[in-house]
Amino acid sequence: MEMGKKLVMLILVVLLVERSSAVTLCKMDDNGFAACKPAVTQPNPVDPTPECCKAISGADLPCLCSYKNSMVLPALGIDPNLAMGLPAKCNITPPANC
């Protein structure tokens, strides 16, 4: 059942990303994701930009952490390990369980 929920969530996120120019997930909008994407994309991630760190500072980090083991991030081209390291790179304390 859990895998079914994750698949439904993945489909919804992909549809939203493809059909909307104003996607918001965990209090991060598409501009925030775009600013952070180079820092969380393999094979050559870069350091997060000030715009990315600003987006991360306003994001719901526990919400974002809930996606670390899901298929949503890789489906969006985001490396989950790099994404979970962004708060520390932006001098933001990550949630305890993230």
C-alpha angles and dihedrals in degrees: 000000000000091000089052091054091049091050091051090049091049092051092048093049093047091049091049092049092049097045105035133060092198107056117165122189123171090348092305117115128206091270090057092048091048091050091051100039096089089055094052102038124097144250096035111016117184131208113279115266123233087256090055092048090049090053091048091049090057096042127102096249097189087053092050090047089057087069097054094100098032129098091240098087097047089046087058092049093256122137104224094211092053091045093053089052095055098088092056091047088053092048091249120135108241121221114276096248097044 
